[in-house]
């Protein structure tokens, strides 16, 4: 699992999001990762993943639990969660 977090609130004029977290799961099984530092934030699945026309329908199954900072990522999926501005 590859995980990254980018803070877009630092003066990036075209960022469109306050923050984003990305996950790449190349494993054959789904994984959960707890990141306490990201708990209580308003992360939502990126609109591209949530769209009915999304190419990777497995990405739409990814979830975030704000209470615990737990992200669930389906197998063999790259997914992005965003905090809207």
C-alpha distances in whole Angstrom, upper triangle without the diagonal:
4,6,10,13,17,20,23,26,27,29,27,30,28,25,26,23,23,20,16,13,10,7,6,5,7,8,11,11,10,8,10,9,12,13,17,18,17,19,22,21,22,19,19,18,19,22,21,18,21,24,26,26,22,21,18,19,16,14,18,17,14,15,16,18,20,22,19,16,14,12,11,9,11,10,10,10,10,11,13,15,18,21,24,27
4,7,11,14,17,19,23,23,26,24,27,25,22,23,21,21,17,14,11,8,6,5,7,9,11,14,14,13,11,12,11,13,13,17,17,16,18,22,20,21,18,19,17,17,21,20,18,21,23,26,25,21,21,18,20,17,15,18,18,15,16,16,19,20,22,19,16,15,12,13,11,13,13,12,11,9,11,12,14,17,19,22,25
4,7,10,14,16,19,20,23,21,24,23,19,20,18,17,14,11,7,6,5,7,9,12,14,17,16,14,12,11,9,11,10,14,13,12,15,18,17,18,15,16,15,15,19,19,17,19,22,25,25,21,21,18,20,18,15,17,17,14,15,14,16,17,19,17,13,13,10,12,11,14,14,14,12,10,10,10,11,14,16,19,22
4,7,10,13,16,17,19,18,21,19,16,18,15,14,11,8,6,5,7,9,12,15,17,20,20,18,15,14,12,13,11,14,12,11,15,17,15,17,14,15,15,15,18,18,17,20,22,25,25,22,22,20,22,20,16,19,19,16,16,15,17,17,20,18,14,14,12,14,13,17,17,17,14,12,11,10,11,12,14,17,19
4,7,10,12,13,16,15,18,17,14,15,12,11,7,6,4,6,9,12,15,18,20,23,22,20,17,16,13,13,10,13,10,9,13,15,12,14,11,14,14,14,17,18,17,19,22,25,26,22,23,21,23,21,18,19,20,16,16,14,16,15,18,17,13,14,12,15,15,18,20,19,17,14,12,10,9,10,11,14,16
4,6,9,10,13,11,14,14,10,12,10,9,6,5,6,8,12,15,18,21,23,26,26,23,21,19,17,17,14,16,13,11,15,16,13,14,12,14,15,14,17,18,18,20,22,26,26,23,24,22,24,23,19,21,22,19,18,16,19,17,20,19,16,17,16,18,18,21,23,22,19,16,14,11,11,10,10,13,14
4,6,7,10,9,13,13,9,11,9,6,4,7,9,12,15,18,21,24,27,30,29,26,24,22,19,18,15,16,13,11,15,15,12,13,12,15,16,15,18,19,20,21,24,27,28,25,26,25,26,26,22,23,24,21,20,18,19,17,20,20,16,18,17,21,21,24,26,25,22,19,17,13,12,10,10,12,11
4,6,7,6,9,9,6,8,6,5,5,7,11,13,17,20,23,26,29,31,31,28,26,24,22,21,18,19,16,14,17,17,14,14,13,15,16,14,17,18,19,21,23,26,26,24,26,25,26,26,22,23,25,22,21,19,21,19,22,22,19,21,20,23,22,25,27,27,23,20,17,14,13,10,9,10,9
4,6,7,9,10,8,9,8,5,7,10,13,16,20,23,26,29,32,35,33,30,28,26,24,23,20,20,16,15,17,17,14,14,14,17,18,17,19,21,22,23,25,29,29,27,29,28,29,29,25,25,27,24,23,21,22,20,22,23,20,22,22,25,25,28,30,30,27,23,21,17,15,12,10,10,9
4,6,9,11,9,12,11,9,10,13,15,18,22,25,28,31,33,36,35,33,30,29,26,25,21,22,18,17,20,20,17,18,18,20,21,20,22,23,25,26,28,32,32,30,31,31,32,32,28,28,30,27,26,24,25,23,25,25,22,25,24,27,27,31,32,32,28,25,23,19,18,15,14,14,12
4,6,9,8,11,11,10,12,15,18,20,24,27,30,33,36,38,38,35,33,31,29,28,25,25,21,20,23,23,19,20,20,21,23,21,22,24,26,27,28,32,32,30,32,31,33,33,29,30,32,29,28,26,28,25,28,28,25,28,27,30,30,33,35,33,30,27,24,21,20,17,15,15,12
4,6,5,9,10,9,11,13,16,18,22,24,28,30,33,36,36,33,31,30,28,27,24,25,22,20,23,23,20,19,19,20,21,18,20,21,23,24,25,29,29,27,28,28,30,30,27,27,30,27,27,25,27,25,28,28,25,27,26,28,28,30,32,31,27,24,22,18,18,15,14,14,12
4,6,8,10,11,13,15,19,20,24,27,30,33,36,38,38,35,34,32,30,30,27,28,25,23,26,25,21,21,20,21,22,19,20,21,23,25,25,29,28,27,28,29,31,31,28,28,31,28,28,27,29,27,30,31,27,29,28,30,30,32,34,33,29,26,23,20,20,16,16,14,12
4,6,9,11,12,14,17,18,22,24,28,30,33,35,35,33,32,31,29,29,26,28,25,22,25,25,21,20,19,19,19,16,16,17,20,21,22,25,25,23,25,26,27,28,25,25,28,26,26,25,27,26,29,30,27,28,26,28,27,29,31,30,26,23,21,17,17,14,14,13,11
4,5,7,9,10,13,15,19,21,25,27,30,33,32,29,28,27,25,25,23,24,21,19,21,21,17,16,15,16,16,13,15,15,18,19,20,24,23,22,23,24,25,26,22,22,25,23,23,21,24,22,26,26,23,24,22,25,24,26,28,27,23,20,18,14,14,11,11,10,9
4,7,9,10,14,15,19,22,25,28,30,32,32,29,28,27,25,25,23,24,22,19,21,20,16,14,14,14,14,11,12,14,16,17,18,21,21,20,22,22,24,24,21,20,23,21,21,20,22,21,24,25,22,24,22,24,23,26,28,27,23,20,17,14,13,9,9,7,6
4,5,7,11,13,17,20,23,26,28,30,29,26,25,24,22,22,19,20,18,15,17,16,13,11,10,11,12,10,11,14,15,16,17,21,22,20,22,22,23,23,19,19,21,19,18,17,19,17,21,22,18,20,18,21,21,23,26,25,22,18,15,12,10,6,6,5,5
4,7,11,14,17,21,24,27,29,31,30,27,25,23,21,20,18,18,15,13,15,14,10,10,10,12,14,12,15,17,18,18,20,24,25,23,25,24,25,25,21,21,23,20,19,17,18,16,19,20,17,19,18,21,21,24,27,27,23,20,17,13,11,8,5,6,5
4,7,10,14,17,20,23,26,28,27,24,22,20,18,17,14,15,13,10,13,13,9,9,8,11,12,11,14,16,16,17,20,23,24,22,23,22,23,22,19,19,20,17,16,14,16,14,18,18,14,16,15,18,18,21,24,23,20,17,14,10,9,6,5,8,8
4,7,10,13,17,20,22,25,23,20,19,17,15,16,13,15,13,10,13,14,11,10,8,9,10,9,12,13,13,15,18,21,21,19,20,19,20,19,15,16,18,14,14,12,15,14,18,17,14,15,13,15,15,18,20,20,16,13,10,7,6,4,6,9,11
4,7,10,13,17,19,21,20,17,15,14,12,13,11,13,12,9,12,14,11,11,8,10,10,10,13,14,13,15,18,21,22,19,20,18,19,17,14,15,16,12,12,11,13,13,16,15,12,12,10,12,12,15,17,17,14,11,8,6,5,6,9,12,14
4,7,10,13,16,18,18,15,14,13,12,13,12,15,15,12,15,17,15,15,11,12,10,10,13,13,12,15,17,20,20,17,17,15,16,15,11,14,14,11,12,12,15,16,19,17,14,13,10,12,10,13,14,14,11,7,6,4,6,9,12,15,17
4,6,10,12,15,14,12,10,10,10,12,12,16,16,13,16,18,17,17,13,13,11,12,15,15,13,15,18,20,21,17,17,14,15,13,10,13,13,10,11,12,15,16,19,17,14,12,9,9,7,10,11,10,8,6,5,6,9,12,15,18,21
4,6,9,12,12,11,10,12,12,15,15,19,19,17,19,22,20,20,17,16,14,14,17,16,14,17,19,21,21,17,16,13,15,12,10,14,14,11,14,15,18,20,22,20,17,15,12,11,8,9,9,8,6,4,7,9,12,15,18,21,24
4,6,8,8,8,8,10,11,14,16,19,20,19,20,23,22,22,18,18,16,16,19,18,15,18,20,22,21,18,16,13,15,11,10,14,13,11,14,15,18,20,22,20,17,15,12,10,7,7,6,5,5,6,9,12,14,18,21,24,27
4,7,8,9,10,13,14,18,19,23,24,22,24,27,26,26,22,22,19,19,22,20,17,20,22,23,23,19,17,14,16,13,13,16,15,14,17,19,22,24,26,24,21,18,15,13,10,9,7,4,7,8,11,15,17,21,24,27,30
4,5,7,8,12,14,17,19,23,24,23,24,27,27,27,23,23,20,21,24,22,19,22,24,25,24,21,19,16,17,13,14,17,16,14,17,19,21,24,26,23,21,18,15,13,10,9,6,6,9,11,14,17,19,23,26,29,32
4,7,10,13,16,19,22,25,27,25,26,29,29,29,25,24,21,23,25,23,20,22,24,24,24,21,19,15,16,13,14,17,15,15,18,20,22,26,27,25,23,19,17,14,11,9,5,6,10,13,15,19,21,25,28,31,34
4,6,10,13,17,19,23,25,23,24,26,26,26,23,22,20,22,24,23,19,21,23,24,24,21,20,16,16,12,13,16,13,13,15,17,19,23,24,21,20,16,14,11,9,7,5,8,10,13,15,18,20,23,26,29,33
4,7,10,14,16,20,22,20,20,23,23,23,19,19,16,19,21,20,17,18,21,21,22,19,19,15,14,10,11,13,10,9,11,14,16,19,20,18,17,13,11,7,6,4,4,8,9,12,12,15,16,20,23,26,29
4,7,10,13,16,18,17,17,20,20,21,18,18,16,19,21,21,18,19,22,23,24,21,21,17,17,13,13,15,12,10,11,12,14,17,18,15,14,10,8,6,5,7,7,10,10,12,12,15,15,19,21,25,28
4,7,10,13,15,14,14,17,17,18,15,16,15,18,21,21,18,19,23,24,25,22,22,19,18,15,14,15,12,10,9,9,10,13,14,11,10,7,6,4,6,9,11,13,13,14,13,14,14,17,19,23,26
4,6,10,12,11,12,15,15,17,14,16,15,18,21,22,19,20,24,26,27,24,24,21,20,17,15,17,15,12,11,10,10,12,13,10,8,6,5,7,8,11,13,15,14,14,13,14,13,16,18,22,24
4,6,9,9,9,12,13,15,14,16,16,19,22,23,21,22,25,28,29,26,27,23,23,20,18,19,17,14,12,10,9,10,11,7,5,4,6,9,11,15,17,19,17,17,16,15,14,16,17,21,24
4,5,6,7,11,11,14,12,15,16,18,22,23,21,22,26,28,30,26,27,24,24,22,19,20,19,15,13,10,10,10,11,8,5,6,8,11,13,17,19,20,19,17,16,15,13,15,15,19,21
4,5,5,9,10,14,13,16,18,20,24,26,24,24,28,30,32,29,30,28,27,25,22,23,21,18,15,12,11,9,9,7,5,8,10,14,16,20,22,24,22,21,19,18,15,16,16,20,21
4,6,9,9,13,12,16,18,20,23,25,23,24,28,31,32,29,30,28,28,26,23,23,23,19,17,13,13,11,11,10,7,10,12,16,18,22,24,25,23,21,19,17,15,15,14,18,19
4,7,6,9,9,12,14,16,19,21,20,20,24,27,28,26,27,25,25,23,20,20,19,16,13,10,10,8,10,9,5,9,10,13,15,19,22,23,20,18,16,14,11,11,11,14,16
4,6,9,9,12,15,17,20,23,21,21,25,27,29,27,28,26,25,23,20,20,19,16,13,9,8,5,6,6,4,8,10,13,16,20,23,24,22,20,18,16,13,13,12,15,17
4,7,9,12,15,17,20,23,21,21,24,27,29,27,29,27,26,25,22,21,20,17,14,10,8,5,6,8,7,10,12,16,18,22,25,27,24,23,19,17,14,13,11,14,16
4,6,9,13,14,17,20,19,19,22,25,27,25,27,25,24,23,20,19,19,16,13,10,9,6,9,10,8,11,12,15,18,21,24,25,22,20,17,14,11,10,7,10,12
4,6,10,12,14,17,17,16,19,22,24,22,25,23,22,21,18,17,18,15,12,9,10,7,10,12,10,13,13,15,17,20,24,25,22,20,16,13,9,8,5,8,10
4,7,9,12,14,13,13,16,19,21,19,21,20,19,18,15,14,15,12,10,7,9,8,11,12,10,11,10,13,14,17,20,21,18,16,12,10,6,5,5,8,11
4,6,8,11,10,9,13,16,18,16,18,17,16,15,12,11,12,10,8,7,10,10,14,15,12,12,11,12,13,16,19,20,16,15,11,9,5,5,6,8,12
4,6,8,7,6,10,13,14,12,15,13,12,12,9,8,9,8,7,8,12,12,16,16,14,13,11,11,11,13,16,17,13,12,8,6,4,6,9,10,14
4,5,6,6,9,12,13,11,13,13,13,13,10,9,12,10,11,12,15,16,19,20,17,16,13,14,13,15,18,17,14,11,8,6,5,6,9,9,13
4,5,5,6,10,11,9,12,13,13,14,11,10,13,12,13,14,18,18,22,23,20,20,17,17,16,17,20,19,16,14,11,9,9,9,11,10,14
4,6,5,9,8,6,9,10,11,12,10,9,13,13,15,16,20,21,24,25,22,21,18,17,16,16,18,17,14,12,10,9,10,11,14,14,16
4,6,8,9,6,8,7,8,9,6,6,9,9,11,14,17,19,22,22,20,18,15,14,12,13,15,14,11,10,7,8,9,11,14,15,18
4,7,8,7,10,10,9,10,8,5,9,10,11,13,16,18,21,22,20,18,15,15,14,14,17,17,14,13,10,10,10,12,14,14,18
4,5,5,9,10,9,12,10,8,12,13,15,17,20,22,25,26,24,22,19,18,17,17,19,19,16,15,13,13,13,14,17,16,19
4,6,9,10,8,12,11,9,12,14,16,19,22,24,27,28,26,24,21,20,18,17,20,19,17,17,15,16,17,18,20,20,23
4,6,9,8,12,12,11,14,16,19,21,25,26,30,30,28,26,23,21,19,18,20,19,16,16,15,16,18,19,22,21,24
4,6,6,9,8,8,12,13,16,19,22,24,27,27,25,23,20,18,16,15,16,15,13,12,12,13,15,16,20,19,23
4,6,9,9,10,13,14,18,21,24,26,29,29,27,24,21,19,16,15,15,13,11,12,12,14,16,19,22,22,25
4,5,6,8,10,11,15,18,21,24,27,26,24,21,18,16,13,11,11,10,8,9,9,12,15,17,21,22,25
4,5,6,7,10,13,17,20,23,25,25,23,21,17,15,12,10,12,11,9,11,11,13,15,18,21,22,25
4,5,5,7,11,15,18,21,23,22,21,18,14,11,9,6,8,9,7,9,9,12,14,17,21,22,26
4,5,6,9,12,16,18,21,20,18,16,12,10,8,7,9,9,6,7,6,9,10,14,17,19,22
4,5,8,11,15,17,20,20,18,16,13,11,10,9,12,13,10,11,8,10,11,14,16,18,21
4,6,10,13,16,19,18,17,14,11,8,8,7,10,12,10,11,10,12,12,15,18,20,23
4,7,10,13,16,15,13,11,7,5,5,6,10,12,9,10,7,9,9,13,15,17,21
4,7,10,12,12,10,8,6,5,7,9,13,15,12,13,10,10,9,12,14,16,20
4,6,9,9,7,6,5,6,9,12,15,17,15,14,11,11,8,11,12,15,18
4,6,6,6,5,7,9,12,15,18,20,18,18,15,14,12,13,13,16,19
4,6,5,7,9,12,15,18,21,23,21,20,17,15,12,13,12,15,17
4,6,8,11,13,17,20,23,26,23,23,20,19,16,16,15,18,20
4,5,9,12,15,18,21,23,22,21,19,18,15,17,16,20,22
4,7,10,13,17,19,21,19,18,16,15,12,13,13,17,19
4,7,10,13,16,18,16,16,14,14,12,14,15,19,21
4,6,10,13,15,13,12,10,11,9,12,14,17,21
4,7,10,12,11,12,10,11,11,14,17,20,23
4,7,9,7,8,7,10,11,15,17,20,24
4,7,6,9,9,12,14,17,20,23,26
4,6,9,11,14,16,20,23,26,29
4,7,10,14,16,20,23,26,29
4,6,10,13,16,20,22,25
4,7,10,14,17,19,23
4,7,10,14,16,19
4,7,10,12,16
4,7,10,13
4,6,9
4,7
4
